Each structure stands twice: as C-alpha cells, then as structure tokens.
Amino acid sequence: MNSVPESRPASAPGHVTTGAPTAAVPGPDVVPTPLQTLRALGSGPRGLLEAEAEIRLTRTGENVLPARRPVPWPRRFLRSLRDPFTSVLLCLGLVSALVTAWGTACVILALVAVSCLLRSTEEHRADRSTQALRELVATTATVVRRASDDSPPREREVPVADLVPGDVIRLMPGDLVPADVQLLRADGLTVHQSALTGESAPVVKQALDLADPALSGAGPFAQPQWCFQGSSVTSGSGKAVIVATGGETRFAAAHDGRAGHGRASAFDRSVRGISWTLIRFMLLTPPLVLMANAALRGRGLETLPFAVAVAVGLTPEMLPVIVTTTLARGAARLARTSGVIVKRLPALHDMGAVDVLCLDKTGTLTEDRPVVAAATDGKDQADPDVLRWAAVNALWTLQLADLPAADALDEAVLDVVDTDGPGAAGSVDPDAYEGVAVLPFDPVRRVATAVVRRPGRLGVHTLVTKGAVEAVLDRCAMDGDERDRLLALADRKAASGLRLLAVARADRASRAGAYTPADERGLTFLGLVALRDVPAPSAADALGVLARRGVRVKVLTGDHPGTAARVCADLGLRAEGRSGTDDVVTAELVDTLSDAELAGVADRAVVFARCTPEHKARIVSALRAGGRTTGFLGDGVNDLPALHAADVGLCPRNAVDVAREAADVVLAEKDLTAIDRAVLAGRRSSGNIAAYLRITLSSNLGNVIAMLTAGLMLPFLPMLPAQVLVQNLCFDAAQLAFAFDRPPASVLRRPTALRPRDFLRFITGFGLLNAAADLATFGVLALALHNASGDGGEAAFHAGWFTENLLTQALVMVLLRTGRSAAERRAGGPLRAAAAGLAAVGVALPLTPLGPLLGMSALPPVYYLLLGSVLGLYAVGLTAARRRYERRHHADVPGTANERVGASRGARSDRTR
C-alpha cells in the first residue's frame, strides 16, 4: 500500500494524481478541513468546470482499477501459455527438440502457437463484447459541475470512469463510493468498508468543518471525514470531493491489481478437476511407452518422439478456445434477445448448473406494490391516527433522506392518504407538519425515524418511528407483559399473511443538535399498519417452469414467517408432501445451528424468514457447502453479502449501484421468466462444452490405447510421430464446430455440471469401444496388405490407420451427440459439416503429394471395402452403447420434488418454448 503522510490534505487516502493541483503542505498534526482540501485540489463546493474536468481526465486517465484496464494483445498471447494443457504441450515440444526430433518438435510448437493465437484472439473478442455489455449497466455517480464560471452548478449522472480529482459528488444509500473522497456534508451517513478493513458492521461517517487534533494520530480508515473506493453507502446521504482516483486509491494499492479475482466458480472447479486428471495421465504416458518398448522390442530413445506424440494425442488443445467462444456467443445472444447481461463469462456456465435459486419474495414472487389492509391500535381496534402518523413518517423520510428510490411500504401508506384524503387517515393532513430531521431505515436498526414540528406546538419536536414490530417495541417504554401481548397480536396477524409495520412516537424538547439512533428510546406505542402483498401475475407459471428445469426455489426474506409462508403457499411453492408452514425456518433457528446442521436444514426448507443480510449469506454458503450450485437474486445493499456468497449473483438493472457491481448477471427486470431464459442460455453453452469434452476425450483415449497396443505388437511404429500430430491437428480444427452447435433438448431439462467422475466413466467406456475399432483395423490391414513388404508395407499401414482414425473420429462427432431425437440427429449444422470435412481429409490426404512427405502411400481398393464393414459395425456398436448410456444416465438422475410437482403443471407450455 502506498504510504502517504497524513499532512497532505488532498492525499491522505492515497495521493493526488499529477492532473490535480495541490496546496502547501500543513504540519503533520493537522487534519485537513474541507476548505483546505478544496483549495489544494483547485476546486470548490460548486464543483469543477466541465472543461477543467476534461483536461484532468486526459492527464490522470480513467477512474478504473488496474485490473479493469485492457490487456495488450501480446501479453494476452503470452498469458495463454499458463493454460495447463498448453504448458504441458510446450514442455513436450522442448523435450522433442532436446533429442533432435525436429519434425515432432516443430509440429508440437506449431500446435502451441495456433492454440495460443486462437485463444488470445477469442479472449480479446470476448473481452470486448463483455466490456460492451458491462457498459450497458455501468455504474454512474452524481457529480456537481458547471458549464462556465457564471453558470450555476448542475447535478448530473456521469460514468464512474469519468470522475477526476476535485469533482464534487453526491452519495446516497446503495451507491458505491466511486473514488477516495473527503466529505463536505453528511446526513446520517454510514458506509460498509469491509473490503478494506474487514469490518462487518457499517461505519458512521461525518464531515469535519474544523480540524480535530484528536484525530491526527488515527489511521485513515478511522477518520470519519474520509470515504474510500471499495466501500458502499448503507444509509444516509452526503456530499464529498474526490481526492484520488483509479490506481491512486487505497483500494487499488491494497489489492495490487487483483480486484475482481474472487473465489473459483463452479465452472473453474469443474474444468480444473478434469484438466489435472488428464494431465497426470499425459505425463505418465511417455515413460510407460518407453519402458514397454524397451522391455518387449528392445527399442531405446528412438521411440521418444512417438511417446511424446501419443501424449499430445490425449490433449484437448482446443478446450480454452471452445470454452471462450461458446460462452461469449451465448452471452451475446442472451443480451441481444432477452436484455440479460452476463458480466463474467464463466457465470453463464454456472447459470446452467444452478439447481437452487434463492430470492426475496418482494418484487419477484409478489408485485413490488403492497397495499394497506388496515391500521389498528394496541387493542386491535381500527384507528386512523396510526395511519396518519405512519404517513407523517413516510412523507418526511422521503423528503429529507435523499433516498435513491421511494420505499414500497412508504408509497403504499401515502397512496391511502392521497386517495382517501386527510380525513380518512386522521384529523390532520401530514403535509401540515414541518420536517426537522430524519434517521433513515437501515437493515441493522430495522426502523426509520422522522423528527417533525407539529402545528401549534412551539418548542417541541415529535419523533415518529416506524418499522419492524420487534424493533419498534424494543424502543418503547412498556413492561414485559405488554410487549409480549403486542408481539402475540402481531404474530396472529402475520400468520394470516399480512405484513406489519409498528408505529410509535415521542415528544422531545426542540434542539439544534443532530439526532442519532440513541434518541429512539422511551417511545409511546401507537399501533400497527397491516399491508398485504399482491402476487406477481407470472410468478406461479415461472415457478412451475423452473421446477421442470430442476431448479429449486428458496425464499430468503426479512418478513414474518406467516407472511412468507402464505405467499409461497398461494403460489404452490412448497416441498413435496409438506404444508407451507412446515417449510419455514426462522433466523432464530438458524442462529442455533452449526454450519453442518444448517446445510441439511437449508437443503430441505423452502422459506427462511426474519433474515438479516448475514443470515442470507450464511444460508447461501451452507447450500454451496452441501454441493448445490446456488444462484441468489437481490437488488439492495442488504443483499450484498449473499450476492458474494452465491455461485452466481443476479440483480435487476434498476438495482442499487453496489448490488449491480457485485452481481455476475444483470437482468432487464426483476422477473423469474428472465432468470429462466438465462438458465437456458447457460445450459446451451454448457451442453456444447460438455459434448466437446466427451467426444474429444473418448476419441483421443481410444486412439492412444490402440497405438500403445499396436506399438507393442508390430515390429515398427504403428504411426510416425508427425502423422500422429497432423491427425491431431486435423481433429482439432474440426472440433471448433462444437462452439457453434445446437445442443439437444434433453440438455435443457436439468442442471448441467461438468463432473470429473462422470466424464472419466464416459470416456473410458467409449474410448475402449473406439480402441476396439482401431484394433479391428489390424485385421483389415493384414488382409489388404498381405503381399506388401518393407518400407512400402509400412507406408501403406500408416496411411490405412491414418485414414481409419480420422473416419472413426468423424463418426464419433456425429453419433455421440447424446440425448437427441431422430430429427435432431438428422438435422444439418456446423458439426456435421466439420465431420464430413474431417472424413474427406482422412481419405484424400494419403493420395495427395503431401502423403509421401508424411510417410504414407496409396492403399489398394480392397482396403476401403473392408474398412467400410469395420466402420459399419463400429457405428452400430457406438449407437447401441450411446442408447444404453442415455437410459442409465436418465435413470440415475432423479427429479427433485419441485421438478416433479412442476412437471405436472404445464408440459404443454414447456413444449412450445
């Protein structure tokens, strides 16, 4: 981290870049005031001139972290060498060069160069596409600037990347702090800065109009006037001046360019497991070949190029290219057709693998439009004064708190007052009150307090508090019996499916000082406002579709258990054979469970009620620990921990900045139908990747087994190293078609996951079948070439096996596309065209002038007749084995409870999709 003296007022968080002016440095014990900082930066409370901001942006560069800046193409090419398969290939090529097997070394190094070139090109193209998609949901900041010296300051939204030192910005709940700033004004401002300090609780921030010597020895994070990039606004509002941007911030220095590199995704873990299993086998192959040939044939190091070529034959060199191309195409198509933006390409695979989706019910299962059902006092009698005071709190919270958007509950209360008039809500119009101060709602306190001046009550301020029933009662002056009675009353109401807000007030002597949460004590309880949720029209159908996809939905909400259970029961969201209330787990129970116990409970339950942000994150983590691939849909500051904890974080495009930045997938709207489209896109991409791996690895393994066996049986090598590598290069080129293939409908019916054990079983079984076909070619070649001898016989043998290998690989590409109907298998497409091209190369290459250069000669016509019979038998065996695998595979994948319930609801609508 950059170490900067506290004496530099404009650079305490990091240091001011060269584009911003600085002032004389005060003494080391002086904490800079806002005025000193503004002067040092050549700015003022009215902000920078637009022209000056453009000049500074040119000098300082964009306000982006080093990790977000474009990677030059040469560096990207060299970085491709870090891929494990590419690294192993490079080592094998160098080994071939050391033993002067120049032909083998040249072909291997050509494979490495082509793989790196294709990968770096596709990554560059994918990064450009992803960056274009990210810009559609780019985080913005509210900045204060002027067109000229004489014009008034104007607030406008600008991309965070365009901010410069000296800019004056506004901060509101849900905003990311876009740079290192010093506060000029703050009103109840609290921020999360756990990314920098590890603190889980929000930290109170405030502006210092005068220097405070007591803070001069404190570290920068302990000083209330500084806010840092990487933190987020939890509550309140503020105005601040930017003192450091981009790579000059504390966040950039602390993370040293590693920002954005979190834990490994489900996709990364799967590919890594498969890759290292293959690499271990590859590294064992050359020693085994050398030892076997030395023991049985008396051959020495002359077989090393052949051993190296066999190891190369196991390598899926195109894996990085296929993965990048497939995911990039899927993300682009999803954005174009559904308005869903994938910010991190592997997240698209993870969407296809999601089998548990966690979400809040508000705005997803229900319309984000609750309606007031009743307002009652503590004796459960109708009382319009309760609604009147709730409206006073809602009105002045909205007007004084600088909220980015009105709270849905506040809007519901005010809608009743606006519709029915003041008389219906009480004897006094809420607009007649004068707002003094506000303590906005935050997920920790779970209440909001408005301080107002009542008409005709000079010298008195009235605190009106509204929020969660337990939180409000804890702040009221009452005995334990009365509190228990009111809680029981609230529980009975909530059990009927109502959402409740408690309302309380207290009179205080007026004062000029600021109000704090400590003033929310000794209140008088007024009553309860009951609201009911309106179910979203499309929620029930969307839940049925997700169930048929094998995605289980779990509701994580801060609401009362009865409220959540009622909505879920109305929508049919319950575990099979259980009632809606049996599926509800409260946060109190979660607190008593260990992580292992919570994993079991989380897998069975459907609704988690009374959840704080920490509860949501812990439940999501428990599901992941239990082997589930988990998605979480959230849109607020309180959803941030769970978004980070999930395999895939999702949010709507209108979510707060901090949620939108943390999410992996951004939806056009908060809609389960959009999530279903993202799941389908993920499964299409994952299906193509899985098909590539199954077909390529089973074919490669079969060829390697056959070549190892033939190498021990024949007096000469079954194929020359250069022939093995050219064959591998041809197969690699044909495999690019997998990125453009259309996966079968069966892939869309259940979560897709790349499980190493499943792949090993598949490639072992089909690889042995492929090896049997290769070895059967021995008999064909023996019959066709029984009169050939010497070098001519070897060249013909090499040509025959080269042709047979490419033809069998073409058959595998066409016939091993599992799970397809007859119509799907007959359909054309890039994969069938690539297979036809591969077969044509296999037949024609030995007959061209290139054949003799590779050590191959023309074959007699009888060979092709005999080979046709072998290939026909192989195709029949391959088809039978594929069907048997499909039957067993489907039998081994039982549907989930939700899936079986959903399947009974609408198979017709699923077929029409």
Order of alpha helices (4+ residues) and beta strands (2+ residues): alpha-beta-alpha-alpha-alpha-alpha-beta-beta-beta-beta-alpha-beta-beta-beta-alpha-alpha-alpha-alpha-beta-alpha-beta-beta-alpha-alpha-alpha-beta-beta-beta-alpha-alpha-beta-beta-alpha-beta-alpha-beta-alpha-alpha-beta-alpha-beta-alpha-beta-alpha-beta-alpha-alpha-alpha-alpha-alpha-alpha-alpha-alpha-alpha-alpha
